[in-house]
Amino acid sequence: MNLLLKSMLTRIKASLSVLIIVLFASHVSVAQSSGTITGTSSDTYVLNNNNSNHYSRLRLQTNSNAFNIMNNGTNLELRSSTSTNHNDLGTLLWTINRNTGNLTLKNDAKIYGADLIQGYNDLRFKPSASSSMAMTMYTTGKVSAHHTFTVGTTTLVSGTVMSVDGRVYISEEGGSEAGFDNTADSNYQDYLLWVEEGVVSKDFAVADVADWPDYVFEEGYDLKSLNQIESFINTNGHLPTMPAASTVEEKGLTISDMTKRMVQTIEELTLHTIDQQKKIDTQQSKIDNQQLLIERLSRRLEKLEKTESQN
């Protein structure tokens, strides 16, 4: 059987045992003390012993309701009735197929209190008999969701095969990092996934990045001079746009924040480079003009020297 039939049958075991004792005491002689394990007709109480086409049925009734255990020819059925009329079969709760042994719950019936659900080989779950397999738990311990999967929620985000509502921690051997437990560190408070050994990926996308540092190029931006930057480095040991090493070692960093800091630094350096290039171009222009002047003066000097030599 694919589900824990024993768990279901245990719940009616006591009632059936008492009923069987009463039936045997009322209708069947005491079993013989010798013979094969199957015994004779004297050892078995048979419902529908005339082999009619009627369903054989056992009705456990009170003054207001009843349970029916019935063999319909294909399945063993358990039904619940709120009537004392013996013709009222009641609502079907579960069936056991005669050929396969499969237990099927009907009409929103559930299994409560079972501390073990075990399959004969793999344990498989299907929403209904006509639907495809939803999940399989293999004897190796592997669990496969064959379609979509949600954790902590019943809502599947559109375009995904798995949606999780809540924090997720991934470790190699049951480790316990302090990241999610660190309630004082704002770097970790709003994040939902912790991977202890890191993540390997071909690419990452960072969404909804605010305050992208193109403001560096806006008029009025306070661009520190290289002398000011040098003074800051000598005093603090890091760039003005970057956090100190001690801060990063204590609190870590975020990709979004660090990317913006790096872009800001690159853009500032680009402005300094442009300014330096302008100065270089100006100096080169002066050098070129001076070179032209030198060449003209050199030619005039040559002419003067030639005239003097002729005289």
PESUL-V150935 format. One record per run of one state. SS is the DSSP state (H for helix, E for strand, L for the rest). FROM is the first residue (numbers start at 1). LEN is the number of residues. If there is no record, write none. Layout:
BEGIN
ss: (SS | SS)
from: (FROM | FROM)
len: (LEN | LEN)
END
This chain:
BEGIN
ss: (L | H | L | H | L | E | L | E | L | E | L | E | L | E | L | E | L | E | L | E | L | E | L | E | L | E | L | H | L | E | L | H | L | H | L | H | L | H | L)
from: (1 | 5 | 28 | 41 | 44 | 56 | 62 | 66 | 72 | 75 | 82 | 91 | 98 | 103 | 106 | 123 | 126 | 135 | 138 | 143 | 146 | 149 | 152 | 162 | 165 | 168 | 171 | 186 | 190 | 193 | 196 | 213 | 218 | 226 | 237 | 245 | 252 | 255 | 311)
len: (4 | 23 | 13 | 3 | 12 | 6 | 4 | 6 | 3 | 7 | 9 | 7 | 5 | 3 | 17 | 3 | 9 | 3 | 5 | 3 | 3 | 3 | 10 | 3 | 3 | 3 | 15 | 4 | 3 | 3 | 17 | 5 | 8 | 11 | 8 | 7 | 3 | 56 | 1)
END
